[in-house]
Amino acid sequence: MQFDHYNFVSCIYNDVETIFVHNKETLGNHYLDDRPVEEQYHWLVDNAFNFQSDTMIVYIKGYKYSNGHSTIVNHIKKCSPKKLIVFNDDAHTPWQELDLVIDELKGKTHEGLLISYLIAESCIEDYQIYDCEYGALSYYHSNIQADRYHYYNIWTHSYAPHSHNLLREYKPTKDMLYKLCCCSKKPDIHRALAAICLVDKEDVKLTYYEKHRFQELERMISFTNTDKVLNPPLPTYKTLPEKYKTLIQNNYKKFLESDLTWDVGNISDIAGHEQVKTISLSRDSFLTVVPETLWDTSTRFWSEKTLKPMLMKRPFVLLAPAKTLDKVRRLGFQTFGNYWDESYDEELDHGKRFAMVMDIANDILKKDWDELLFLLNDMEGILEHNRKQVWNLSKRKLI
């Protein structure tokens, strides 16, 4: 059976992989593939975790898998593993056309709730969940215990050697090609607004997803994101200061016409291990404006996007939900309040928070290269600490 290696669920038990895709199941190989065993994903995970033979591993790959969830449950029950371990990406992402039958989950469409359903219906008491973004537990059902939920870092953990080795190829340097960068692969309102605000600036490296560039300006102005069902926030554009509304109106045509693809020529190719290479943009820039996964929501979590400048010993500002920077600090990282105003992290109004981040970016762009090099040297203690802290996170034993 053919599939596109995306939007499927893989269950591995006793060295047999069963793939669920398009409401069907098939014996196939993705995590158990035809590469040398020491390079296979599952072998690497198995080696790192020392899984027992009575453990089933479930990988959630992509977010558009729909229907057939009861088929997965039946498969898990048939195998009867004593332990279930689930690896997931983007627990906040809506799934399509869920066929869930638990009343408490009706109308809720997050991957985390699907996983909650699989665990509940499979009746596996011994389970662990690993999500690749901090703070996504709120997207799981309340029955999921906090001590069963963990973070895994898809960029630096030793069981992902391709990413791991690629990261080690990129060494921090004091050389700078750009004063700032803002790299977006997927479209979203805060990413589009940032690209529009920065597209006319010199010494800036931008990327943006080509496919959805030509959206209507009216839709962008009225668009809200994750909280639109439960507690709709005001669209970011509507609460922007007038100077940024004017800038966006003036720059929009240039945004549509500019070539913002990454150096591979086709930004849709930046996925998996290739996406690791976008870390070079942070390496080559003084400041990284990080357009995080979420924006206009109350959920505070951050992802590998923020790790890129940390690993390259570069400062950063976050386009992320309020209090996200505080969460980063609580994990032992240091930030840059001595160099610019980080009170943007406290601002709940999305438009005002966006403007505060853009103000920092514009202040950086006004500085000459000697000033930026001085700042970079002055920040050395913070930057070195953060780089070490990233690797310390990757050394934590996950189970």
N, C-alpha and C positions, 0 to 999 in steps of 0.2 A: 504494500500500500504506500502510495506516495504522499508526502506532506512537505510543507515548506520550512520545516525545522523551527516553527514558531507557532504560538497559540495552541499548545497541547499540554497534556499532563502525562508525566512519565512515572511509572511505579516500578521500582526495582526490588526484587526479592529472590534470594538464592541465586544470584547472578543471572537472572532472567529479567529482561526489561519488557514491560508492556506499556505501549503508548496509546493514549486516548486522544483522538482527534476527530473533529466533525461528527460527533455523536457515535463514534465507533471505536473499537479497540483493535489493536494489531500488535503482534509480536514484532519488535523492531529494535533498531539500535540508534540511539542518539548519545546518551551518556555512556552507554556501552557500545562504542563504535569500533571502526576498523583500524584506529591508530595503534601504535605500540602501547602495550598495557600501562607503561609508566607515564604515558601522556593522556590516558583516558580520564575524563572528569570523575567518573564514579570511582575508579580505582584510587585516584588522588584523595577524594573525600573519604573513602573507606580507610585508606592508609593513615590519614590525619586523625580520624575519629576512632579507629579501631572498632568498627561496628561488629556486632555479633551476628551470627547467622539467623537469629530470630527477629532481626530488625528489617522493616521495610522502609525504603527511602522514596519519598514522593517529591518530584521536582515540578514546580509550576512554571511553565515557560510561556510568557506572553499573557495578554489580558483579554483576548477576544474569543477564547474557548467558550462555547456555549452548549448547554443541554448535555444530557447523558451523565449527569453527576451521580445518579443512582447506580449507573453501570460501574462507575469507579468504586462506589461503596461496596457493591456486590463482589467486585474483584478483591478488595481488601479483606472482606469477610471470608471469602473462599481461601485465601492464602493464610489467614489466621496468624499474622505476626504478633509477637508479644509486645513489640515496640514499634512506634510510628514516628518517623522524623521527616518534617516537611521543610523544604527550602522554597522561599517565595520572594518575588520581586514586586515592588509597588503594591502594597496591600490596599492602598487607597483607591486604586483604579477601578472604575465601574466595569462590571462584566455584562455580557449581553444575554438577555432572555433566560434568566435563571429558571430552572425547573425545580427549585427548592420547595419542600413540602412542610417545613417547620414553620408554624404560624409566626413565631417571633422573628423570623428572618424574611418574611414576605415584604417585598418592596425595598429591601436593602440589597445593594448590588456590588458590594466591595469584595475583592478577592479574599480579604481576611475573613469575611463571613462565609464564603464558600468553604474555606479551609476549616472553619469552625464546624460547618455542617458535616464535612467528611469525617472529622474526628468524632463528632457526637454520634453519627449514624453508624460508624464502624465499630463503636463500643470498645475502642482501644484506650485503656486507662493510662498506659505508659506512653507518653508522646512528648515531643519537643518541636517547637516551631522556630525557624530562623528566617528573619526578614532582613533585607539588605538596606533598610532605611531606619534610622533612629526614630523612636516615638510613634510607631504605627500600631501599637497594641490597641488603641481605641477603635480600630477598624475591625477588630475581632469581636466575637460574641463575648458577653460578660462571663460566660462559663469558662473561658480560657484563662487559666491561672497565670498570674504575672511571672511566676518562677518557671513557667514552661515556655516563655517567649524570650527570644534572644536576638541579638544583632549579629549579622555576619558581614564582613567587609569584602565585597567582591573584587576589590582592587589589590589588596595587599596580603590577604591570608595565604598561607603557604600552599594550600591545596589548589590554588589557581595559578600554576606556574607560568603560564603564558603571560597573564597580566603581571604577575610578580616579576618575571624576568624583564618584561618590557619596561616596567617602572624603574628597575635598576639601571636600565640603559640611559634614562634621562637624569642627568646629574644637575643639581642646582648650579647656577652661574650668576655672576654679577652683570653679565652682558644683557642689554635690553634692546629689543627692536621696536617695541610699542610701549606707550605710557600706560595703556590699559587694554584689557581684552574682555569680551563678553561672548561666550560660546553657547549657542543654543542648538540642539539637534531637533527637539520637538517643539511645535508651536504652542504658545500660551500667551495670555494677555500681558503679563509682566515682561515676558521675553520680547514680544513684539514692540511694546512701548519703549523698552530700553534700546532696542535696535534703532527705532525711529529717532529717539532723542540723540543717539550717538553717531548716526550714519553720516553726518556732515562734519565730523571732527577729524582732525589730523592725528596721527600717531595712535590710532585705535585699530584693533583687530576685532572684527565682528564676524560671527557666523549666524545664519538663520535658516530654518527649514524652507526650502524652495516651494514645496507643493502647496502650502497654505498661505503663501505670501499675499496673494491677491484677494484677500477677504475684503468685504465691504467695510469702509471706515465706520459706517453707522453701527455695524455689528460689533466692531471692536469697542466702540464707545459704550455700548449697552451691555457688554459681556461680563458675566461673573462666573466664578469657577466652582469650587468644591462645596461651598455652603449654600448653593442656590436652592436646594430642596428644603433644608431644615430652617435656615436663617439667612435669607438672602442679604448679602452686604451691598452697599452702594457700589456700582461699578467703579473701578479704579480711576478711570478717566474723569468721571464726574466730580471727584473731590480733589483733582489736581489743582495746584495754583495756576492762575491764568497764564503765567509765563511759559509753563510747560504745555498747556493746552495749545497755545499759539505755536510753540516750537514743533509740536506733533503735527499740527495742520500744515505748517510750512515745509516740514521734512518728509511728509508722507509719500509724495510723488517720487522723491529721490530714493526712499526706502524701497519702493516697488521696482525701481529701475536698477538698483545697485546689485552687483554680483557679490553675494554674501555666502557662497558655498565655501566649504572648507577646502583645503589644498588637494584633497583626493578628487575633486571635481564633481563628485556627486555625494552630497551630504547624507543621502539615505544609506550610503555604504558605511557610515560611521556607526558600527554596531559591534557588540561583543569585544573581542580583543583589539579590533581596529580602533574602537572608541578610546582605549587607553592612550592612544597616540595623541589625542587632543590635549593631553597634559603639556605638550610642547608649547601651546599657546600661553599657558600660565608661566612657563619657564621663560618665555621670550618677552614677557610684559612685566611692568612694575606692579600694577594693581590688577587683580581679577575681580570683576563684577560678576558674582555668582548668581545666575538665575536658577534658584532651587526648584525642586519638583513642584512644590505647592506655593501658593501666594496668598490669595484672598480667602483664607480659612483660619480657624482658631487652632488647628492642629500644628504643634511645633515639632517638626522633625527635619533632619537634614540627611544628605546622601553623600555618595562618592564625589559629587561635584565640588563640594567644599574641601575635599581632601587634596584635590589637584594643586592648588596654590600652596597648601601646607607642605606637600611633599617637595615642591620646587622652591621652598623657602621664600615665598612671596606673600605680601599682605593681601587682604581680601575684604570686600564688603558683601553683604548678603541681600539679595532680593528674595525674601522668604517671609513666612508668617511672623508676626510679632512674637518676641521672646525666643526666637530660634537661636540668636546669638548667645543668649543666656544659657540655653541648653548646651551649646558648644563649650562654653566656659566650664559648666558643671562637669563635663567629661575630662577636664584637666587641661584644656587648650587655653592659650592666651590670645587676647585680641588687641585692638589698636586704638583704644580710647585715649592714649596719650598723644596721638597724632591727628585724630579727627573726631568729630562728634558722633559717638555711637548710640546716642539716644534714639536714633531711628528704630532701634530694636524694641523700644517701649511704645512706639506709636501704633495705635490700633487702627487708625484711619488709613486705608490702603493707599489712597492718593497722596496723602501727606508723607507716609513712610517712603513711598516711591520717590517723591521729590527730594527728600532728605538724602537718600542714597545717591541720586543723580547730582545733587549739590556737591557731595564728596568727590564724585567722579570728575566733575567739572573743575574743582579746585586742583585736583591732581594734574589735569591736562594743562593748567596754567603754569605749572612749575617747569623749569628747564631741566635738562638731563643731569646736570651737576647736582641740583637740589634733590632729585630723585635718588641718585647714587648715594648722596649723604644720608638720606632717610633710610635707604636699604642697609647701609652699614650700621646706622644707629639702632635699627630694629633687629640686629643680628641675634641677640639673646632670645627674643621672642620667636623668631623664625626657626632657629635651631631647636628650641624647645618643642615647637609644634611638629616639626619633622620627626623628631624622636618619639613624640607622643603618638603619632600615626602608627609607627612601627610597633609601639608598645600595645596599641589596640589589636594589631594583627597577631600578636604573640599570645593573646589570651586563649586559654583552652576553652573551647566552645561547649563541651559537654563535661 
